[in-house]
Amino acid sequence: MQSYTIGQAARLLGVSPDTARRWADAGKVATHRDESGRRLIDGRDLAAFSIEVAQSGTGEEDASYTSARNAFPGIVTAVKLGDVAAQVEIQAGPHRLVSLLTREAVEELGLEVGMQATARVKSTSVHIDRV
């Protein structure tokens, strides 16, 4: 299973490394140390925690005024395989993206909960919000 450093987890959660470190210090997400002493978060633990953060709205609210990009790097939080089709969920900061694709594509990509992945969105209509 893939593990993530505090910095990588912060990027995937859409928060600063200091915020991710405080959450780890408070025991909100479990960490372990590698052989060099770095704190790591197990991919499955980070996937579950990313859903909690998104649902509770505890992410950082200081987002800049910008139009959202079409690429959403995040962490796979669910993979549901059918006979032919599959459903993959990615938590990208506060954004939950769900994609329907072939089972074959999921297997070829080796997608599983806890992995880092990027959802790319193509749309003919783009909405821009200013906070």
C-alpha positions as a Markdown table, in Angstrom:
| # | Residue | x | y | z |
|---|---|---|---|---|
| 1 | Met | 0.0 | 0.0 | 0.0 |
| 2 | Gln | 1.3 | 3.5 | -0.9 |
| 3 | Ser | 2.0 | 5.9 | 2.0 |
| 4 | Tyr | 2.2 | 9.7 | 1.8 |
| 5 | Thr | 4.4 | 12.2 | 3.5 |
| 6 | Ile | 2.8 | 15.0 | 5.4 |
| 7 | Gly | 3.5 | 17.4 | 2.5 |
| 8 | Gln | 2.0 | 15.1 | -0.1 |
| 9 | Ala | -1.1 | 14.5 | 2.1 |
| 10 | Ala | -1.5 | 18.3 | 2.6 |
| 11 | Arg | -1.4 | 18.8 | -1.2 |
| 12 | Leu | -4.0 | 16.1 | -1.8 |
| 13 | Leu | -6.2 | 17.5 | 1.0 |
| 14 | Gly | -5.9 | 21.0 | -0.3 |
| 15 | Val | -4.4 | 22.4 | 3.0 |
| 16 | Ser | -1.0 | 23.7 | 4.1 |
| 17 | Pro | 1.6 | 21.2 | 5.4 |
| 18 | Asp | 1.3 | 23.0 | 8.8 |
| 19 | Thr | -2.5 | 22.1 | 8.9 |
| 20 | Ala | -1.8 | 18.5 | 7.9 |
| 21 | Arg | 0.9 | 18.3 | 10.6 |
| 22 | Arg | -1.5 | 19.7 | 13.3 |
| 23 | Trp | -4.1 | 17.2 | 12.3 |
| 24 | Ala | -1.6 | 14.4 | 12.6 |
| 25 | Asp | -0.3 | 15.7 | 15.9 |
| 26 | Ala | -3.9 | 15.8 | 17.2 |
| 27 | Gly | -4.5 | 12.2 | 16.2 |
| 28 | Lys | -7.1 | 13.0 | 13.5 |
| 29 | Val | -5.2 | 10.9 | 11.0 |
| 30 | Ala | -2.8 | 8.0 | 11.9 |
| 31 | Thr | 0.9 | 8.3 | 11.0 |
| 32 | His | 3.9 | 6.0 | 11.2 |
| 33 | Arg | 7.6 | 6.7 | 10.7 |
| 34 | Asp | 9.8 | 5.3 | 7.9 |
| 35 | Glu | 13.4 | 4.2 | 8.4 |
| 36 | Ser | 14.6 | 7.8 | 8.0 |
| 37 | Gly | 12.2 | 9.1 | 10.6 |
| 38 | Arg | 9.7 | 10.9 | 8.3 |
| 39 | Arg | 6.1 | 10.7 | 9.2 |
| 40 | Leu | 3.9 | 8.9 | 6.7 |
| 41 | Ile | 0.2 | 8.3 | 6.3 |
| 42 | Asp | -1.1 | 5.0 | 4.9 |
| 43 | Gly | -3.0 | 5.6 | 1.7 |
| 44 | Arg | -6.2 | 3.9 | 3.0 |
| 45 | Asp | -6.2 | 6.1 | 6.1 |
| 46 | Leu | -5.6 | 9.2 | 4.0 |
| 47 | Ala | -8.5 | 8.3 | 1.7 |
| 48 | Ala | -10.9 | 7.9 | 4.6 |
| 49 | Phe | -9.7 | 11.1 | 6.2 |
| 50 | Ser | -10.0 | 13.1 | 3.0 |
| 51 | Ile | -13.7 | 12.2 | 2.9 |
| 52 | Glu | -14.1 | 13.3 | 6.5 |
| 53 | Val | -12.4 | 16.6 | 5.7 |
| 54 | Ala | -14.5 | 17.3 | 2.7 |
| 55 | Gln | -17.8 | 16.4 | 4.4 |
| 56 | Ser | -17.0 | 18.5 | 7.5 |
| 57 | Gly | -15.7 | 21.5 | 5.6 |
| 58 | Thr | -12.6 | 21.7 | 7.8 |
| 59 | Gly | -10.3 | 22.5 | 4.8 |
| 60 | Glu | -8.6 | 25.9 | 4.5 |
| 61 | Glu | -10.9 | 28.6 | 3.3 |
| 62 | Asp | -8.3 | 31.0 | 1.9 |
| 63 | Ala | -8.6 | 29.8 | -1.7 |
| 64 | Ser | -7.5 | 32.4 | -4.2 |
| 65 | Tyr | -9.9 | 34.0 | -6.7 |
| 66 | Thr | -9.4 | 31.7 | -9.7 |
| 67 | Ser | -11.2 | 29.6 | -12.3 |
| 68 | Ala | -11.0 | 25.9 | -11.5 |
| 69 | Arg | -8.6 | 23.9 | -13.6 |
| 70 | Asn | -9.6 | 20.8 | -15.6 |
| 71 | Ala | -7.2 | 18.5 | -13.8 |
| 72 | Phe | -8.0 | 17.4 | -10.2 |
| 73 | Pro | -5.1 | 15.6 | -8.5 |
| 74 | Gly | -6.4 | 13.6 | -5.6 |
| 75 | Ile | -6.6 | 10.3 | -3.9 |
| 76 | Val | -8.8 | 7.3 | -4.9 |
| 77 | Thr | -11.4 | 6.8 | -2.2 |
| 78 | Ala | -13.6 | 4.1 | -3.8 |
| 79 | Val | -13.4 | 1.6 | -6.7 |
| 80 | Lys | -16.6 | -0.4 | -7.6 |
| 81 | Leu | -16.1 | -3.1 | -10.2 |
| 82 | Gly | -18.9 | -4.5 | -12.3 |
| 83 | Asp | -18.7 | -7.2 | -14.9 |
| 84 | Val | -18.0 | -4.7 | -17.7 |
| 85 | Ala | -18.1 | -1.2 | -16.1 |
| 86 | Ala | -16.5 | 0.4 | -13.0 |
| 87 | Gln | -17.0 | 3.4 | -10.9 |
| 88 | Val | -14.0 | 5.3 | -9.4 |
| 89 | Glu | -14.3 | 8.1 | -6.8 |
| 90 | Ile | -11.5 | 10.6 | -6.3 |
| 91 | Gln | -11.3 | 13.1 | -3.5 |
| 92 | Ala | -9.4 | 16.2 | -4.7 |
| 93 | Gly | -9.2 | 18.6 | -1.8 |
| 94 | Pro | -12.8 | 19.6 | -1.2 |
| 95 | His | -13.9 | 18.1 | -4.6 |
| 96 | Arg | -15.4 | 14.6 | -4.9 |
| 97 | Leu | -15.2 | 13.4 | -8.5 |
| 98 | Val | -16.9 | 10.2 | -9.7 |
| 99 | Ser | -16.0 | 8.6 | -13.0 |
| 100 | Leu | -17.7 | 5.7 | -14.9 |
| 101 | Leu | -15.2 | 3.8 | -17.0 |
| 102 | Thr | -14.6 | 0.3 | -18.2 |
| 103 | Arg | -13.4 | -2.4 | -15.8 |
| 104 | Glu | -10.6 | -3.1 | -18.2 |
| 105 | Ala | -9.3 | 0.5 | -17.8 |
| 106 | Val | -9.4 | 0.3 | -14.0 |
| 107 | Glu | -7.5 | -2.9 | -14.1 |
| 108 | Glu | -4.9 | -1.6 | -16.6 |
| 109 | Leu | -4.3 | 1.5 | -14.5 |
| 110 | Gly | -4.2 | -0.7 | -11.3 |
| 111 | Leu | -6.5 | 1.7 | -9.5 |
| 112 | Glu | -7.2 | 1.0 | -5.9 |
| 113 | Val | -8.3 | 2.9 | -2.8 |
| 114 | Gly | -5.4 | 5.0 | -1.4 |
| 115 | Met | -3.6 | 5.6 | -4.6 |
| 116 | Gln | -2.9 | 9.0 | -6.0 |
| 117 | Ala | -4.6 | 9.8 | -9.2 |
| 118 | Thr | -5.7 | 12.7 | -11.3 |
| 119 | Ala | -9.3 | 13.2 | -12.7 |
| 120 | Arg | -9.4 | 15.2 | -15.9 |
| 121 | Val | -12.6 | 16.8 | -16.9 |
| 122 | Lys | -13.6 | 17.9 | -20.5 |
| 123 | Ser | -16.6 | 20.1 | -20.7 |
| 124 | Thr | -18.3 | 22.3 | -23.3 |
| 125 | Ser | -19.6 | 24.6 | -20.5 |
| 126 | Val | -17.4 | 26.2 | -17.9 |
| 127 | His | -18.8 | 28.1 | -14.9 |
| 128 | Ile | -16.7 | 30.6 | -13.0 |
| 129 | Asp | -17.5 | 31.6 | -9.4 |
| 130 | Arg | -15.9 | 34.3 | -7.4 |
| 131 | Val | -15.8 | 33.8 | -3.6 |
